[in-house]
Amino acid sequence: MSELRGKRCDNGNWAKGSLLCWKDGARHICEKDSDSTHLTRHSVRNRTVGQYTGLKDKNGNKIFAGDVVRFGDDIYQIVFADACFWISDPNNHYSMELHIPIGMGLDDILGRCGLEVIGNIHDDPDLLKANDG
């Protein structure tokens, strides 16, 4: 099951878990409680929902669609488009597909080349402007 996250409507904090989508367009994230025996459903802002890529940065942080990452001296956004996760520049020119055949160890490759999550487009939109000078 894929892990998703979204900003809660009630307090703006992130909820992580499984996504429920309703016919009226509402979105909820079902999050496991700390004891892992109960689920709590949180209403989330639709535009903030992003899926975990299955990859981690050089510090072991999970990388989600919507994250802002530093790659070398440049800053990029993680996007999901054309059925793939991509590293995209601030002008939305796709730069690198986050996909390598099984067995290639993409987590290791991304960690060694210094990819680092530094924020996300919802909490830190100005991070992308720093690259747009």
C-alpha positions in Angstrom: 0.0 0.0 0.0 1.4 3.4 -0.9 2.0 6.1 1.7 0.6 9.5 1.1 0.6 12.8 3.0 -1.6 15.9 3.0 -2.0 19.0 5.1 -4.8 18.7 7.6 -7.7 21.1 7.2 -8.2 21.5 11.0 -4.7 22.6 12.0 -2.4 22.6 8.9 -0.2 19.8 10.2 0.9 16.9 8.0 -1.1 13.6 8.1 0.6 10.5 6.6 -1.1 7.3 5.7 -3.7 5.9 3.3 -5.8 8.2 1.2 -9.6 8.1 1.0 -11.3 9.9 -1.9 -15.0 10.8 -1.8 -17.3 11.5 -4.8 -17.8 15.1 -3.7 -14.0 15.7 -4.1 -13.1 15.5 -0.4 -9.9 13.8 0.6 -9.0 12.2 3.9 -5.8 10.6 5.1 -6.2 7.6 7.5 -3.3 7.7 9.9 -2.3 4.9 12.4 -2.3 6.0 16.0 1.0 5.5 18.0 -0.2 2.2 19.3 -0.8 1.0 15.6 -4.2 -0.5 16.5 -6.5 2.4 15.6 -6.9 4.6 12.5 -7.7 8.3 12.7 -9.2 9.9 9.7 -8.2 13.5 8.9 -9.7 15.8 6.3 -6.8 17.2 4.1 -6.4 19.9 1.6 -6.6 18.3 -1.9 -3.8 20.3 -3.5 -1.4 19.2 -0.7 -1.7 15.5 -1.2 1.5 13.9 -2.3 2.7 10.3 -2.6 5.9 8.8 -1.1 8.3 8.0 -3.9 9.7 5.0 -2.1 13.1 6.8 -2.0 15.0 8.5 0.7 17.5 11.4 0.6 21.1 11.4 1.8 19.8 12.0 5.4 17.3 9.1 5.3 14.3 11.4 4.9 11.4 10.0 2.8 10.9 11.9 -0.5 7.3 12.8 -1.4 5.8 14.4 -4.5 5.8 18.1 -3.7 9.1 18.1 -1.8 11.8 20.6 -2.6 15.3 19.1 -2.9 18.8 20.3 -3.2 20.8 18.5 -5.9 24.4 19.8 -6.0 24.1 23.6 -6.1 20.6 23.6 -7.6 17.1 23.4 -6.1 14.3 21.2 -7.6 10.8 20.1 -7.0 9.7 16.5 -6.9 6.6 16.1 -9.2 4.5 13.2 -10.4 3.7 13.3 -14.1 3.4 10.9 -17.0 3.1 8.0 -14.5 6.6 8.7 -13.0 8.2 10.8 -10.3 10.6 13.5 -11.7 13.0 16.0 -10.4 11.8 19.3 -12.0 13.4 22.7 -12.1 11.3 25.7 -10.9 10.1 26.3 -14.5 8.7 22.8 -14.7 11.2 21.5 -17.3 11.6 17.8 -16.3 15.2 17.2 -15.6 15.5 13.7 -14.3 13.2 10.7 -14.0 13.3 9.1 -10.5 13.3 5.6 -11.9 16.2 3.1 -12.3 15.7 -0.6 -13.1 15.4 -3.0 -10.1 18.7 -3.8 -8.5 20.4 -0.5 -9.3 20.0 0.9 -5.8 18.5 4.3 -6.5 18.4 5.2 -2.8 22.2 4.7 -2.7 22.8 6.7 -5.9 20.6 9.6 -4.7 22.3 9.6 -1.3 25.8 9.5 -2.7 25.2 12.4 -5.1 23.8 14.5 -2.2 20.1 14.8 -3.0 18.6 16.4 0.1 15.0 17.3 1.1 15.1 20.9 2.2 11.3 21.6 2.4 8.2 21.3 0.3 6.1 23.5 -2.1 3.3 24.0 0.5 5.3 25.1 3.5 8.3 26.6 1.7 7.2 28.0 -1.7 10.0 30.6 -1.7 12.7 27.8 -1.8 12.0 27.4 -5.6 12.4 31.1 -6.2 16.0 31.0 -4.8 16.9 29.0 -8.0 15.1 31.3 -10.3 17.4 34.3 -10.1 
